[in-house]
Amino acid sequence: MAESKSVDILAVFPDLEPAADAIEQLRALGVHDDCMNVISGIPVTEAMLGRPSQWTNVPRIAFGGAVLGFLGGAFLAFVSPLLYPYPIQVSSQAVIPGPPSVVLLFELTMLGMLLSTFIGVFLDSFFPNYRPMKYVPEVSDGKIAILVECSHVEENKITDALKKLGAESVKPAEAQHL
């Protein structure tokens, strides 16, 4: 049985519009979205390129951090004053005052959400990554690259289609240390 050769092609486009057209043409050739990767030095959303939204765990991690922050704030605001053997009474104010407790709950909830969001984005992006990556230096100059890693489509068809759609360069992708 003959094994199918995997196609690894890296095409560089000068602007966003030809890159979006190339993604549409690659879909028409039978390349799935999970076989394409867009490499850009500028933030590009999936909607700009007509791609499906990516799934991420960051909102769940942020919510978990907010819940932990709220629980920590609730402990500090409501439980810690009651741990004293003789509660501190200030004038006619209650042992657990309302307005300062609200501020403490809010601040610790936001702190928990901020910290967990930062950690979630850090972990979700697999940063730092010490493995060799497929990259071209032109991306740092504002160009957009499309990496195609596919085994069920012919390399010649993909290369010809990308060149016709305005790719500045189409070459085999090489993994290199960044």
C-alpha positions, 0 to 999 in steps of 0.5 A, spaced: 500 500 500 502 506 498 503 512 503 500 518 501 505 524 501 504 530 506 504 537 503 507 542 507 507 549 503 508 556 505 505 561 501 506 569 503 501 574 501 502 582 501 495 583 504 489 580 507 484 580 501 488 576 497 490 571 503 482 570 504 481 569 497 486 564 497 483 560 503 476 560 499 480 557 493 483 552 498 477 550 501 474 549 494 480 544 492 478 540 498 483 543 503 480 543 510 480 548 515 484 544 520 489 543 515 490 551 514 494 555 519 494 563 518 501 566 520 501 574 521 504 579 525 498 583 526 492 581 529 487 577 524 480 575 527 477 568 524 471 572 521 476 577 517 478 571 513 472 567 513 474 561 518 470 558 523 471 561 530 477 557 534 475 554 541 479 556 547 478 554 554 480 562 557 473 564 558 472 558 563 479 559 566 477 566 567 470 564 570 474 559 575 479 564 577 473 569 579 469 564 583 476 563 587 477 570 588 470 571 590 470 565 595 477 568 598 474 575 598 468 572 602 472 568 607 476 575 608 470 579 609 465 574 613 469 569 616 475 572 618 472 577 623 469 572 626 475 568 628 477 573 633 476 571 640 473 577 642 470 581 635 472 588 635 466 593 635 467 600 632 462 604 635 455 602 633 458 599 626 456 591 625 462 586 626 461 585 619 460 592 615 457 592 609 460 597 604 467 595 605 465 588 604 462 589 598 469 593 595 473 587 598 469 582 594 469 586 588 476 587 588 478 580 590 473 577 584 477 581 579 484 580 581 482 572 581 479 573 574 485 577 572 490 573 574 487 566 571 485 570 565 493 571 564 495 564 566 489 561 561 492 565 555 499 564 557 497 556 557 493 556 551 498 559 547 503 554 548 508 559 550 514 559 550 515 554 545 522 551 544 520 546 538 522 548 531 516 552 528 514 553 520 515 561 519 518 566 514 521 572 516 516 576 511 511 576 516 514 580 521 514 586 515 506 586 515 505 580 510 501 574 511 503 567 510 498 561 509 501 554 511 498 548 508 499 541 511 495 536 508 496 529 505 489 528 501 490 534 496 496 534 490 501 539 491 501 542 484 494 544 484 495 548 491 501 551 488 498 553 482 492 556 485 496 560 490 500 563 485 494 565 481 491 568 487 497 573 488 502 569 493 509 573 493 512 566 494 510 559 495 515 554 497 515 548 501 515 549 509 521 548 513 521 548 521 526 552 524 528 555 531 526 562 532 
